[in-house]
Amino acid sequence: MASSAAPTSLSFFSSSIFSSSTQTHKFLFAFKPNSPYTSLKPLSISCQLAPLPVLSFTGEKIGETHLDLKVAPPETARAVVHRAIVTDLQNKRQGTASTLTRAEVSGGGRKPYPQKKTGRARRGSNRTPLRPGGGVIFGPKPRDWSIKINRKEKRLAISTAVSSAALNTIVVEDFGDKFEKPKTKEFIEALKRWGLDPKQKSMFLMTEVSDNVRLSSRNIGTLKLLTPRTLNLYDVLNADNLVLTPAAVDYLNERYGIAFEGDTDDEDGEEEKGTDIDENAESAA
């Protein structure tokens, strides 16, 4: 049994991963080093959190469940999550900003005035960077901002962030069939029954999102509905509350648990296609 710092909020800036608060909360941690070398520091540990309450659609507690995820050790958790979030944000940059140098700006072919006998400083072009309308010195040019991160490291960062949100996590039974028609008011009432403030940022992780649920929640600006395919680190850290369905809990335990040994991700399809191309080239040769 060990204790670990946990946040009072899952916000990006107040998460325990990014703060040095000494406040501690009790969790049920099963420490299992994920490394064959016992003399070295473990690369990851299995973290079994305290039971999470399972609520019905009416807000009543109908059971308990738990998350058993692979998380980074406390001394490296901050660095792992920081590297992953920087990678995600930087890879979103389009890199299309572009400015014109003095060689690319139109005009400036004629000398503005004679070199001598004017009493003014010599001037060779109106498009010099020193004059309005001229070129830009060392301005941005189109570039590729993308950086790479190991798949296992990215997966570990997501599971570590989800584990840090245990105090602000609830499990709600599947409510996809509870909305007969799109109604934002009914969704807000459901949030209140689950003990959630509609003014706080909440992230829902569901394996399937019905049309009525999606239409009922799209006008709530503080709400995010994610599926396993759209699950990302930024939305996890940026939320104040995390809401899961039983199917989502099973997915997290299976996909980010200690027993997962797969190496392929949906977001790594390009790498897999590149491998297939290389194999085809070798066979053709």
Buried (B, 14 or more C-beta within 10 A) or exposed (E): EEEBBBBBBBBBEBBBBBBEEEEEBEBEBEEEBBEEEEEEEBBBBBBBBBBBBBBBBEBEEEEEBBBBBBBBBBEBBBEBBEBBBEBBEEEEEEEEEEEBBBEEBEEBEEEBEEEEEEEEEEBEBBBBEEBEEBBBEEEEEEEEEEEEBEBBBBBBBBBBBBBBBBBBBBBBBBBBEBBEEBEBEBBBEBBEBBEBEBEBBBBBBBBEBBEBBBBBBEEBEBBBBBBBEEBBBBBBBBBBBBBBBBBBBBBBBEBBBBEBEEEEBEEEEEEEEEEEEEEEEEEEE
